Amino acid sequence: MKTLISNGTIVNEGRSFNGSLIICDDRITDIIETKGASHEHFDREVDATGCFVLPGVIDSHVHFREPGLTHKADMESESRAAAYGGVTSFFEMPNTIPQTTTLEALEEKFELGRKNSHVNYSFFFGATNDNVRLFPSLDIHRIPGIKLFMGSSTGNMLVDKKEILEDIFRTASPLPVMAHCEDTGIINANMKVAKDKYGNDPDVCHHPEIRSEEACFLSSQSAVGLAERYGCRLHVAHLSTAKELDLFGKHDQITAEATVSHLFFCDEDYSRLGTLIKCNPAIKTKRDRDALRKALNDGRITTIGTDHAPHLLAEKQGGAAKAVSGMPMLQFSLVTMLELVDEGVLTIERLVELMCHHPSRLFEVDSRGFIRKGSKADLVVVKPHSPWIVGEDCIQSKCRWSPMTGHTFQWQVQHTFCNGHHIYNKGVFDACYRGEELRFRI
């Protein structure tokens, strides 16, 4: 199958230029930096005039809930949402049922991906207080890294023993550790104060006071200290505070992620959206959000993920104590960040670095994340100045809600190619297609 994507603005490795791409089967075979038609014969042609052609997004932080929590989401539904949003690869987290903390559970995840995922997939191995001995048995070419819930976890995967944490940071290499950093002791103390003051289920507006700046900073500081001591590669997930940012940008092996939610929302949005934007760590102040936005451009933030975490709406009822934390954002991550491009927060070239190039480099993904000859043809075509409103009917996540419902976006995903396959075409989706297992450190 030979495909031509013609006359788009190609964004790749710091440049934007008008041109066309030729795909043969699953690979990019040519990049033509001129405008005009090719005289070759193609099995399929996509006219990208007026559109931008980007590498497919690599989301290194998602929760797809399968196995064990499929009333909320599953591999099929959430990978479909990914394709609709221009996300062609994902790394899924281990806090499912059973947890991905044994070699057998990891193999089960890969089998689920092979059978059900519409886009490319891999899975983090979860660290616990008693499974460090398994690290040498992990295939470093199949998984992105080790996920560590350090100080706090909503999935009963808390690692809180000092000697075990030291073993994890000592043993993980060459795999990076991706850490969720919040301090449970501080959070529990803050929750007690909030309940004494506001009742058994404080309003969600108090969530950032309970899961506070101090809880985030001290845990992140501890993780960075361990990584420095043992020379471990550390990637701290979902930074939410300005204070944490001071820990990063100093060492190449110690990096940080910001999520779309922490970059788009702030505490002023609780009055409008309530628990729909309740997540861990909490969305904090406008000052924190603006500091995270600034850090996108100065090297302190290395990747943008979603922490995509679907729940049923019924599970989101209540306040800071009772409503569950997490939101589905995968389908709308790219168009949300393109909105920040329009606002001047970052350039489209920087967006591509943070959502495509850097995840590929950081986790050493083979042949993806770039528009290069010979690379896998994972691509997304997006169109600016094309307003549309998010309605329930367009939401692909199984939970069927989004904090973006009712929002008007100015960018549209027109086409998504996964391994050269035209999986999404202006609202038409190929439900039969399955993605590939990602490879690392090849």
GUBA-502308 format. One record per residue (C-alpha): residue number from 1; y, z, x. Coordinates in nm, 2 decimals. Example, Ala and Ser with C-alpha at 12.3 -4.5 7.8 and 13.67 -1.06 7.14 Angstrom:
{i=1&yy=-0.45&zz=0.78&xx=1.23};
{i=2&yy=-0.11&zz=0.71&xx=1.37};
REM end
This chain:
{i=1&yy=0.00&zz=0.00&xx=0.00};
{i=2&yy=0.33&zz=-0.11&xx=0.15};
{i=3&yy=0.65&zz=0.03&xx=0.01};
{i=4&yy=1.02&zz=-0.04&xx=0.07};
{i=5&yy=1.30&zz=0.21&xx=-0.01};
{i=6&yy=1.61&zz=0.01&xx=0.03};
{i=7&yy=1.98&zz=0.05&xx=0.07};
{i=8&yy=2.01&zz=0.43&xx=0.06};
{i=9&yy=2.20&zz=0.67&xx=0.27};
{i=10&yy=1.94&zz=0.82&xx=0.50};
{i=11&yy=2.00&zz=1.17&xx=0.62};
{i=12&yy=1.80&zz=1.28&xx=0.92};
{i=13&yy=1.85&zz=1.48&xx=1.25};
{i=14&yy=2.22&zz=1.53&xx=1.21};
{i=15&yy=2.31&zz=1.17&xx=1.10};
{i=16&yy=2.37&zz=0.99&xx=0.77};
{i=17&yy=2.35&zz=0.61&xx=0.77};
{i=18&yy=2.29&zz=0.33&xx=0.54};
{i=19&yy=1.95&zz=0.18&xx=0.57};
{i=20&yy=1.60&zz=0.12&xx=0.44};
{i=21&yy=1.26&zz=0.27&xx=0.50};
{i=22&yy=0.92&zz=0.09&xx=0.51};
{i=23&yy=0.61&zz=0.29&xx=0.43};
{i=24&yy=0.26&zz=0.17&xx=0.49};
{i=25&yy=0.00&zz=0.39&xx=0.32};
{i=26&yy=0.09&zz=0.75&xx=0.41};
{i=27&yy=0.33&zz=0.69&xx=0.71};
{i=28&yy=0.68&zz=0.57&xx=0.77};
{i=29&yy=0.64&zz=0.25&xx=0.98};
{i=30&yy=1.00&zz=0.14&xx=1.01};
{i=31&yy=1.36&zz=0.26&xx=0.97};
{i=32&yy=1.61&zz=-0.02&xx=0.93};
{i=33&yy=1.97&zz=0.07&xx=0.99};
{i=34&yy=2.13&zz=-0.22&xx=0.81};
{i=35&yy=2.22&zz=-0.31&xx=0.46};
{i=36&yy=2.04&zz=-0.59&xx=0.28};
{i=37&yy=1.70&zz=-0.71&xx=0.16};
{i=38&yy=1.39&zz=-0.74&xx=0.37};
{i=39&yy=1.21&zz=-1.07&xx=0.35};
{i=40&yy=0.87&zz=-0.90&xx=0.38};
{i=41&yy=0.63&zz=-0.87&xx=0.09};
{i=42&yy=0.60&zz=-0.52&xx=-0.05};
{i=43&yy=0.36&zz=-0.37&xx=-0.31};
{i=44&yy=0.64&zz=-0.15&xx=-0.44};
{i=45&yy=1.02&zz=-0.15&xx=-0.40};
{i=46&yy=1.26&zz=0.14&xx=-0.47};
{i=47&yy=1.63&zz=0.05&xx=-0.48};
{i=48&yy=1.81&zz=0.36&xx=-0.34};
{i=49&yy=2.17&zz=0.21&xx=-0.37};
{i=50&yy=2.41&zz=0.50&xx=-0.43};
{i=51&yy=2.15&zz=0.76&xx=-0.34};
{i=52&yy=2.06&zz=0.97&xx=-0.05};
{i=53&yy=1.72&zz=0.96&xx=0.11};
{i=54&yy=1.60&zz=1.29&xx=0.26};
{i=55&yy=1.28&zz=1.43&xx=0.42};
{i=56&yy=1.08&zz=1.61&xx=0.16};
{i=57&yy=1.17&zz=1.98&xx=0.14};
{i=58&yy=0.93&zz=2.22&xx=0.31};
{i=59&yy=0.95&zz=2.56&xx=0.12};
{i=60&yy=0.80&zz=2.82&xx=0.35};
{i=61&yy=0.81&zz=3.10&xx=0.09};
{i=62&yy=0.66&zz=3.07&xx=-0.25};
{i=63&yy=0.43&zz=3.27&xx=-0.48};
{i=64&yy=0.21&zz=3.06&xx=-0.70};
{i=65&yy=0.01&zz=3.35&xx=-0.85};
{i=66&yy=-0.33&zz=3.19&xx=-0.82};
{i=67&yy=-0.59&zz=3.34&xx=-0.81};
{i=68&yy=-0.57&zz=3.64&xx=-1.04};
{i=69&yy=-0.22&zz=3.61&xx=-1.20};
{i=70&yy=-0.25&zz=3.27&xx=-1.36};
{i=71&yy=-0.09&zz=3.39&xx=-1.69};
{i=72&yy=0.24&zz=3.36&xx=-1.49};
{i=73&yy=0.18&zz=3.05&xx=-1.28};
{i=74&yy=-0.09&zz=2.85&xx=-1.11};
{i=75&yy=-0.13&zz=2.60&xx=-0.83};
{i=76&yy=-0.11&zz=2.30&xx=-1.06};
{i=77&yy=0.20&zz=2.40&xx=-1.25};
{i=78&yy=0.41&zz=2.52&xx=-0.96};
{i=79&yy=0.32&zz=2.23&xx=-0.73};
{i=80&yy=0.42&zz=2.00&xx=-1.02};
{i=81&yy=0.76&zz=2.19&xx=-1.03};
{i=82&yy=0.78&zz=2.13&xx=-0.65};
{i=83&yy=0.73&zz=1.75&xx=-0.69};
{i=84&yy=1.00&zz=1.74&xx=-0.97};
{i=85&yy=1.24&zz=1.92&xx=-0.73};
{i=86&yy=1.18&zz=1.71&xx=-0.42};
{i=87&yy=0.97&zz=1.98&xx=-0.24};
{i=88&yy=0.67&zz=1.81&xx=-0.08};
{i=89&yy=0.52&zz=2.10&xx=0.12};
{i=90&yy=0.49&zz=2.47&xx=0.06};
{i=91&yy=0.35&zz=2.78&xx=0.23};
{i=92&yy=0.22&zz=3.03&xx=-0.03};
{i=93&yy=0.22&zz=3.41&xx=0.00};
{i=94&yy=-0.08&zz=3.64&xx=0.01};
{i=95&yy=-0.01&zz=3.89&xx=-0.27};
{i=96&yy=-0.24&zz=3.74&xx=-0.53};
{i=97&yy=-0.56&zz=3.89&xx=-0.67};
{i=98&yy=-0.76&zz=3.91&xx=-0.45};
{i=99&yy=-0.50&zz=3.93&xx=-0.18};
{i=100&yy=-0.52&zz=3.68&xx=0.10};
{i=101&yy=-0.62&zz=3.94&xx=0.35};
{i=102&yy=-0.98&zz=3.83&xx=0.43};
{i=103&yy=-1.11&zz=3.51&xx=0.57};
{i=104&yy=-1.31&zz=3.45&xx=0.25};
{i=105&yy=-1.00&zz=3.49&xx=0.03};
{i=106&yy=-0.81&zz=3.25&xx=0.26};
{i=107&yy=-1.08&zz=2.99&xx=0.22};
{i=108&yy=-1.07&zz=3.03&xx=-0.15};
{i=109&yy=-0.69&zz=2.96&xx=-0.14};
{i=110&yy=-0.75&zz=2.64&xx=0.05};
{i=111&yy=-1.01&zz=2.53&xx=-0.20};
{i=112&yy=-0.76&zz=2.59&xx=-0.48};
{i=113&yy=-0.50&zz=2.39&xx=-0.30};
{i=114&yy=-0.74&zz=2.10&xx=-0.24};
{i=115&yy=-0.84&zz=2.09&xx=-0.61};
{i=116&yy=-0.51&zz=2.16&xx=-0.78};
{i=117&yy=-0.20&zz=2.11&xx=-0.56};
{i=118&yy=0.01&zz=1.80&xx=-0.63};
{i=119&yy=0.19&zz=1.84&xx=-0.30};
{i=120&yy=0.10&zz=1.95&xx=0.06};
{i=121&yy=0.00&zz=2.31&xx=0.10};
{i=122&yy=-0.09&zz=2.60&xx=0.33};
{i=123&yy=-0.12&zz=2.97&xx=0.30};
{i=124&yy=0.00&zz=3.28&xx=0.49};
{i=125&yy=-0.26&zz=3.54&xx=0.59};
{i=126&yy=-0.15&zz=3.88&xx=0.48};
{i=127&yy=-0.14&zz=4.18&xx=0.72};
{i=128&yy=-0.27&zz=4.52&xx=0.60};
{i=129&yy=-0.33&zz=4.86&xx=0.75};
{i=130&yy=-0.69&zz=4.76&xx=0.84};
{i=131&yy=-0.73&zz=4.39&xx=0.90};
{i=132&yy=-0.56&zz=4.33&xx=1.24};
{i=133&yy=-0.91&zz=4.28&xx=1.39};
{i=134&yy=-0.94&zz=3.95&xx=1.19};
{i=135&yy=-0.63&zz=3.79&xx=1.36};
{i=136&yy=-0.83&zz=3.64&xx=1.65};
{i=137&yy=-1.06&zz=3.46&xx=1.39};
{i=138&yy=-0.77&zz=3.28&xx=1.22};
{i=139&yy=-0.74&zz=2.91&xx=1.27};
{i=140&yy=-0.39&zz=2.86&xx=1.41};
{i=141&yy=-0.39&zz=2.49&xx=1.31};
{i=142&yy=-0.45&zz=2.57&xx=0.94};
{i=143&yy=-0.20&zz=2.85&xx=0.86};
{i=144&yy=0.18&zz=2.89&xx=0.92};
{i=145&yy=0.16&zz=3.25&xx=1.02};
{i=146&yy=0.10&zz=3.62&xx=0.92};
{i=147&yy=0.29&zz=3.77&xx=0.63};
{i=148&yy=0.39&zz=4.14&xx=0.67};
{i=149&yy=0.53&zz=4.36&xx=0.40};
{i=150&yy=0.70&zz=4.60&xx=0.62};
{i=151&yy=0.83&zz=4.90&xx=0.45};
{i=152&yy=0.81&zz=4.77&xx=0.09};
{i=153&yy=0.59&zz=4.56&xx=-0.13};
{i=154&yy=0.56&zz=4.48&xx=-0.50};
{i=155&yy=0.20&zz=4.37&xx=-0.44};
{i=156&yy=0.04&zz=4.68&xx=-0.29};
{i=157&yy=0.04&zz=4.53&xx=0.06};
{i=158&yy=0.26&zz=4.78&xx=0.23};
{i=159&yy=0.20&zz=4.83&xx=0.61};
{i=160&yy=0.36&zz=5.16&xx=0.70};
{i=161&yy=0.17&zz=5.30&xx=0.99};
{i=162&yy=0.36&zz=5.29&xx=1.32};
{i=163&yy=0.05&zz=5.22&xx=1.53};
{i=164&yy=-0.07&zz=4.94&xx=1.30};
{i=165&yy=0.27&zz=4.78&xx=1.30};
{i=166&yy=0.26&zz=4.78&xx=1.68};
{i=167&yy=-0.09&zz=4.63&xx=1.67};
{i=168&yy=0.03&zz=4.35&xx=1.44};
{i=169&yy=0.32&zz=4.26&xx=1.66};
{i=170&yy=0.11&zz=4.29&xx=1.97};
{i=171&yy=-0.18&zz=4.08&xx=1.83};
{i=172&yy=-0.02&zz=3.81&xx=1.61};
{i=173&yy=0.08&zz=3.56&xx=1.88};
{i=174&yy=0.07&zz=3.26&xx=1.88};
{i=175&yy=0.12&zz=3.29&xx=1.51};
{i=176&yy=0.46&zz=3.40&xx=1.39};
{i=177&yy=0.50&zz=3.71&xx=1.17};
{i=178&yy=0.71&zz=3.65&xx=0.85};
{i=179&yy=0.83&zz=3.99&xx=0.74};
{i=180&yy=0.96&zz=4.13&xx=0.41};
{i=181&yy=1.18&zz=4.41&xx=0.53};
{i=182&yy=1.29&zz=4.70&xx=0.30};
{i=183&yy=1.24&zz=5.07&xx=0.36};
{i=184&yy=1.03&zz=5.23&xx=0.08};
{i=185&yy=1.15&zz=5.59&xx=0.15};
{i=186&yy=1.51&zz=5.50&xx=0.11};
{i=187&yy=1.44&zz=5.29&xx=-0.20};
{i=188&yy=1.24&zz=5.58&xx=-0.36};
{i=189&yy=1.52&zz=5.83&xx=-0.29};
{i=190&yy=1.78&zz=5.59&xx=-0.43};
{i=191&yy=1.57&zz=5.53&xx=-0.75};
{i=192&yy=1.54&zz=5.91&xx=-0.80};
{i=193&yy=1.92&zz=5.95&xx=-0.78};
{i=194&yy=1.97&zz=5.65&xx=-1.02};
{i=195&yy=1.72&zz=5.79&xx=-1.27};
{i=196&yy=1.88&zz=6.13&xx=-1.26};
{i=197&yy=2.22&zz=5.97&xx=-1.32};
{i=198&yy=2.14&zz=5.69&xx=-1.56};
{i=199&yy=1.81&zz=5.77&xx=-1.72};
{i=200&yy=1.45&zz=5.65&xx=-1.66};
{i=201&yy=1.53&zz=5.28&xx=-1.66};
{i=202&yy=1.88&zz=5.23&xx=-1.50};
{i=203&yy=2.06&zz=4.91&xx=-1.59};
{i=204&yy=1.98&zz=4.62&xx=-1.36};
{i=205&yy=2.33&zz=4.62&xx=-1.22};
{i=206&yy=2.22&zz=4.93&xx=-1.02};
{i=207&yy=1.93&zz=4.74&xx=-0.86};
{i=208&yy=2.13&zz=4.66&xx=-0.54};
{i=209&yy=2.23&zz=5.02&xx=-0.51};
{i=210&yy=1.86&zz=5.12&xx=-0.53};
{i=211&yy=1.73&zz=4.85&xx=-0.30};
{i=212&yy=2.03&zz=4.90&xx=-0.08};
{i=213&yy=2.19&zz=4.76&xx=0.22};
{i=214&yy=2.07&zz=5.05&xx=0.43};
{i=215&yy=1.71&zz=5.00&xx=0.31};
{i=216&yy=1.72&zz=4.63&xx=0.42};
{i=217&yy=1.90&zz=4.68&xx=0.75};
{i=218&yy=1.70&zz=4.97&xx=0.89};
{i=219&yy=1.37&zz=4.79&xx=0.81};
{i=220&yy=1.49&zz=4.46&xx=0.96};
{i=221&yy=1.62&zz=4.64&xx=1.26};
{i=222&yy=1.28&zz=4.80&xx=1.31};
{i=223&yy=1.10&zz=4.46&xx=1.29};
{i=224&yy=1.34&zz=4.30&xx=1.54};
{i=225&yy=1.29&zz=4.59&xx=1.78};
{i=226&yy=0.91&zz=4.55&xx=1.76};
{i=227&yy=0.94&zz=4.17&xx=1.81};
{i=228&yy=1.15&zz=4.23&xx=2.11};
{i=229&yy=0.92&zz=4.48&xx=2.26};
{i=230&yy=0.60&zz=4.27&xx=2.22};
{i=231&yy=0.75&zz=3.92&xx=2.26};
{i=232&yy=0.63&zz=3.83&xx=1.91};
{i=233&yy=0.77&zz=3.54&xx=1.71};
{i=234&yy=0.94&zz=3.70&xx=1.40};
{i=235&yy=1.09&zz=3.54&xx=1.09};
{i=236&yy=1.25&zz=3.78&xx=0.86};
{i=237&yy=1.23&zz=3.67&xx=0.50};
{i=238&yy=1.51&zz=3.66&xx=0.24};
{i=239&yy=1.81&zz=3.83&xx=0.41};
{i=240&yy=2.04&zz=3.98&xx=0.15};
{i=241&yy=2.31&zz=4.16&xx=0.34};
{i=242&yy=2.59&zz=4.08&xx=0.58};
{i=243&yy=2.49&zz=4.37&xx=0.80};
{i=244&yy=2.14&zz=4.23&xx=0.87};
{i=245&yy=2.30&zz=3.91&xx=1.00};
{i=246&yy=2.42&zz=4.09&xx=1.31};
{i=247&yy=2.05&zz=4.12&xx=1.42};
{i=248&yy=2.00&zz=3.74&xx=1.45};
{i=249&yy=2.12&zz=3.45&xx=1.65};
{i=250&yy=2.04&zz=3.62&xx=1.98};
{i=251&yy=1.68&zz=3.53&xx=2.05};
{i=252&yy=1.51&zz=3.20&xx=1.98};
{i=253&yy=1.18&zz=3.38&xx=1.88};
{i=254&yy=1.36&zz=3.61&xx=1.62};
{i=255&yy=1.48&zz=3.41&xx=1.32};
{i=256&yy=1.58&zz=3.47&xx=0.96};
{i=257&yy=1.55&zz=3.30&xx=0.62};
{i=258&yy=1.80&zz=3.30&xx=0.33};
{i=259&yy=1.68&zz=3.22&xx=-0.02};
{i=260&yy=1.86&zz=2.99&xx=-0.26};
{i=261&yy=1.90&zz=3.28&xx=-0.50};
{i=262&yy=2.08&zz=3.50&xx=-0.25};
{i=263&yy=2.30&zz=3.21&xx=-0.15};
{i=264&yy=2.39&zz=3.11&xx=-0.51};
{i=265&yy=2.41&zz=3.44&xx=-0.71};
{i=266&yy=2.59&zz=3.77&xx=-0.64};
{i=267&yy=2.61&zz=4.11&xx=-0.82};
{i=268&yy=2.88&zz=3.97&xx=-1.06};
{i=269&yy=2.60&zz=3.76&xx=-1.22};
{i=270&yy=2.40&zz=4.06&xx=-1.34};
{i=271&yy=2.64&zz=4.09&xx=-1.64};
{i=272&yy=2.56&zz=3.73&xx=-1.74};
{i=273&yy=2.19&zz=3.69&xx=-1.64};
{i=274&yy=2.06&zz=4.05&xx=-1.63};
{i=275&yy=1.70&zz=4.09&xx=-1.51};
{i=276&yy=1.66&zz=3.71&xx=-1.49};
{i=277&yy=1.80&zz=3.74&xx=-1.14};
{i=278&yy=1.63&zz=4.07&xx=-1.05};
{i=279&yy=1.44&zz=4.02&xx=-0.72};
{i=280&yy=1.34&zz=4.21&xx=-0.41};
{i=281&yy=1.55&zz=4.25&xx=-0.20};
{i=282&yy=1.82&zz=4.27&xx=-0.46};
{i=283&yy=2.10&zz=4.02&xx=-0.50};
{i=284&yy=2.39&zz=4.21&xx=-0.36};
{i=285&yy=2.77&zz=4.17&xx=-0.34};
{i=286&yy=2.99&zz=3.86&xx=-0.33};
{i=287&yy=3.08&zz=3.96&xx=0.03};
{i=288&yy=2.71&zz=3.96&xx=0.12};
{i=289&yy=2.66&zz=3.62&xx=-0.04};
{i=290&yy=2.96&zz=3.47&xx=0.13};
{i=291&yy=2.84&zz=3.61&xx=0.47};
{i=292&yy=2.50&zz=3.45&xx=0.41};
{i=293&yy=2.67&zz=3.12&xx=0.33};
{i=294&yy=2.87&zz=3.14&xx=0.65};
{i=295&yy=2.56&zz=3.21&xx=0.85};
{i=296&yy=2.40&zz=2.88&xx=0.74};
{i=297&yy=2.63&zz=2.71&xx=0.98};
{i=298&yy=2.64&zz=2.94&xx=1.29};
{i=299&yy=2.27&zz=2.97&xx=1.37};
{i=300&yy=2.20&zz=3.31&xx=1.23};
{i=301&yy=2.01&zz=3.17&xx=0.93};
{i=302&yy=1.73&zz=2.93&xx=1.04};
{i=303&yy=1.56&zz=2.83&xx=0.71};
{i=304&yy=1.62&zz=2.82&xx=0.34};
{i=305&yy=1.33&zz=2.91&xx=0.11};
{i=306&yy=1.31&zz=3.01&xx=-0.25};
{i=307&yy=1.07&zz=3.32&xx=-0.27};
{i=308&yy=0.97&zz=3.13&xx=-0.59};
{i=309&yy=0.81&zz=3.41&xx=-0.80};
{i=310&yy=0.74&zz=3.33&xx=-1.16};
{i=311&yy=0.68&zz=3.60&xx=-1.43};
{i=312&yy=0.66&zz=3.59&xx=-1.80};
{i=313&yy=0.98&zz=3.66&xx=-1.98};
{i=314&yy=0.82&zz=3.96&xx=-2.15};
{i=315&yy=0.77&zz=4.10&xx=-1.80};
{i=316&yy=1.14&zz=4.07&xx=-1.72};
{i=317&yy=1.24&zz=4.30&xx=-2.00};
{i=318&yy=1.40&zz=4.64&xx=-1.91};
{i=319&yy=1.62&zz=4.74&xx=-1.63};
{i=320&yy=1.61&zz=4.83&xx=-1.26};
{i=321&yy=1.29&zz=5.04&xx=-1.30};
{i=322&yy=1.08&zz=4.85&xx=-1.57};
{i=323&yy=1.16&zz=4.48&xx=-1.53};
{i=324&yy=0.95&zz=4.31&xx=-1.27};
{i=325&yy=1.13&zz=4.14&xx=-0.98};
{i=326&yy=1.12&zz=3.77&xx=-0.90};
{i=327&yy=1.23&zz=3.44&xx=-1.04};
{i=328&yy=1.12&zz=3.08&xx=-1.05};
{i=329&yy=1.36&zz=2.86&xx=-0.84};
{i=330&yy=1.14&zz=2.60&xx=-0.67};
{i=331&yy=1.22&zz=2.30&xx=-0.90};
{i=332&yy=1.59&zz=2.36&xx=-0.87};
{i=333&yy=1.62&zz=2.46&xx=-0.51};
{i=334&yy=1.73&zz=2.13&xx=-0.36};
{i=335&yy=1.98&zz=2.04&xx=-0.64};
{i=336&yy=2.13&zz=2.40&xx=-0.62};
{i=337&yy=2.18&zz=2.36&xx=-0.24};
{i=338&yy=2.33&zz=2.02&xx=-0.30};
{i=339&yy=2.58&zz=2.19&xx=-0.53};
{i=340&yy=2.68&zz=2.41&xx=-0.24};
{i=341&yy=2.72&zz=2.09&xx=-0.03};
{i=342&yy=2.97&zz=1.97&xx=-0.30};
{i=343&yy=3.15&zz=2.30&xx=-0.27};
{i=344&yy=3.19&zz=2.26&xx=0.11};
{i=345&yy=2.96&zz=2.55&xx=0.20};
{i=346&yy=2.75&zz=2.32&xx=0.43};
{i=347&yy=2.71&zz=1.95&xx=0.49};
{i=348&yy=2.42&zz=1.75&xx=0.36};
{i=349&yy=2.31&zz=1.70&xx=0.72};
{i=350&yy=2.30&zz=2.08&xx=0.77};
{i=351&yy=2.11&zz=2.12&xx=0.44};
{i=352&yy=1.84&zz=1.89&xx=0.57};
{i=353&yy=1.81&zz=2.08&xx=0.90};
{i=354&yy=1.77&zz=2.41&xx=0.71};
{i=355&yy=1.53&zz=2.29&xx=0.44};
{i=356&yy=1.33&zz=2.03&xx=0.62};
{i=357&yy=1.37&zz=2.01&xx=1.00};
{i=358&yy=1.38&zz=2.38&xx=1.08};
{i=359&yy=1.08&zz=2.49&xx=0.88};
{i=360&yy=0.89&zz=2.21&xx=1.05};
{i=361&yy=1.00&zz=2.32&xx=1.40};
{i=362&yy=0.97&zz=2.69&xx=1.34};
{i=363&yy=0.62&zz=2.68&xx=1.21};
{i=364&yy=0.52&zz=2.37&xx=1.42};
{i=365&yy=0.42&zz=2.16&xx=1.12};
{i=366&yy=0.24&zz=1.84&xx=1.22};
{i=367&yy=0.42&zz=1.51&xx=1.13};
{i=368&yy=0.64&zz=1.64&xx=0.86};
{i=369&yy=1.00&zz=1.74&xx=0.80};
{i=370&yy=1.16&zz=1.44&xx=0.96};
{i=371&yy=1.23&zz=1.07&xx=0.89};
{i=372&yy=1.07&zz=0.92&xx=1.19};
{i=373&yy=0.84&zz=0.62&xx=1.26};
{i=374&yy=0.49&zz=0.74&xx=1.24};
{i=375&yy=0.57&zz=1.06&xx=1.05};
{i=376&yy=0.41&zz=1.13&xx=0.71};
{i=377&yy=0.61&zz=0.97&xx=0.43};
{i=378&yy=0.72&zz=1.29&xx=0.26};
{i=379&yy=1.06&zz=1.18&xx=0.11};
{i=380&yy=1.30&zz=1.26&xx=-0.17};
{i=381&yy=1.57&zz=1.03&xx=-0.31};
{i=382&yy=1.86&zz=1.22&xx=-0.47};
{i=383&yy=2.15&zz=1.08&xx=-0.67};
{i=384&yy=2.50&zz=1.23&xx=-0.67};
{i=385&yy=2.75&zz=1.23&xx=-0.96};
{i=386&yy=2.47&zz=1.23&xx=-1.22};
{i=387&yy=2.53&zz=1.53&xx=-1.44};
{i=388&yy=2.24&zz=1.68&xx=-1.63};
{i=389&yy=2.18&zz=2.02&xx=-1.80};
{i=390&yy=1.87&zz=2.23&xx=-1.74};
{i=391&yy=1.69&zz=2.28&xx=-2.06};
{i=392&yy=1.36&zz=2.45&xx=-2.13};
{i=393&yy=1.19&zz=2.12&xx=-2.20};
{i=394&yy=1.24&zz=2.01&xx=-1.83};
{i=395&yy=1.11&zz=2.33&xx=-1.67};
{i=396&yy=0.77&zz=2.26&xx=-1.51};
{i=397&yy=0.69&zz=2.62&xx=-1.40};
{i=398&yy=0.43&zz=2.77&xx=-1.63};
{i=399&yy=0.65&zz=3.06&xx=-1.73};
{i=400&yy=0.89&zz=2.81&xx=-1.89};
{i=401&yy=1.22&zz=2.98&xx=-1.80};
{i=402&yy=1.47&zz=2.97&xx=-1.52};
{i=403&yy=1.80&zz=3.16&xx=-1.44};
{i=404&yy=1.94&zz=2.80&xx=-1.42};
{i=405&yy=1.88&zz=2.73&xx=-1.79};
{i=406&yy=2.20&zz=2.59&xx=-1.94};
{i=407&yy=2.34&zz=2.51&xx=-1.59};
{i=408&yy=2.49&zz=2.16&xx=-1.54};
{i=409&yy=2.38&zz=2.00&xx=-1.21};
{i=410&yy=2.57&zz=1.71&xx=-1.05};
{i=411&yy=2.27&zz=1.58&xx=-0.85};
{i=412&yy=1.94&zz=1.45&xx=-0.97};
{i=413&yy=1.61&zz=1.40&xx=-0.80};
{i=414&yy=1.52&zz=1.04&xx=-0.87};
{i=415&yy=1.21&zz=0.99&xx=-0.66};
{i=416&yy=0.96&zz=1.21&xx=-0.47};
{i=417&yy=0.71&zz=1.06&xx=-0.22};
{i=418&yy=0.43&zz=1.27&xx=-0.09};
{i=419&yy=0.22&zz=1.12&xx=0.19};
{i=420&yy=0.36&zz=0.78&xx=0.09};
{i=421&yy=0.25&zz=0.83&xx=-0.27};
{i=422&yy=0.52&zz=0.79&xx=-0.54};
{i=423&yy=0.44&zz=1.11&xx=-0.72};
{i=424&yy=0.77&zz=1.14&xx=-0.91};
{i=425&yy=0.97&zz=0.85&xx=-1.04};
{i=426&yy=1.27&zz=0.92&xx=-1.26};
{i=427&yy=1.09&zz=1.16&xx=-1.49};
{i=428&yy=0.75&zz=0.99&xx=-1.46};
{i=429&yy=0.49&zz=1.21&xx=-1.29};
{i=430&yy=0.15&zz=1.12&xx=-1.15};
{i=431&yy=-0.05&zz=1.42&xx=-1.25};
{i=432&yy=-0.37&zz=1.28&xx=-1.08};
{i=433&yy=-0.23&zz=1.29&xx=-0.73};
{i=434&yy=-0.33&zz=1.57&xx=-0.49};
{i=435&yy=-0.14&zz=1.66&xx=-0.17};
{i=436&yy=-0.29&zz=1.73&xx=0.17};
{i=437&yy=-0.36&zz=2.05&xx=0.37};
{i=438&yy=-0.09&zz=2.10&xx=0.62};
{i=439&yy=-0.17&zz=2.11&xx=0.99};
{i=440&yy=0.01&zz=2.32&xx=1.25};
{i=441&yy=0.04&zz=2.34&xx=1.63};
{i=442&yy=-0.13&zz=2.01&xx=1.69};
REM end
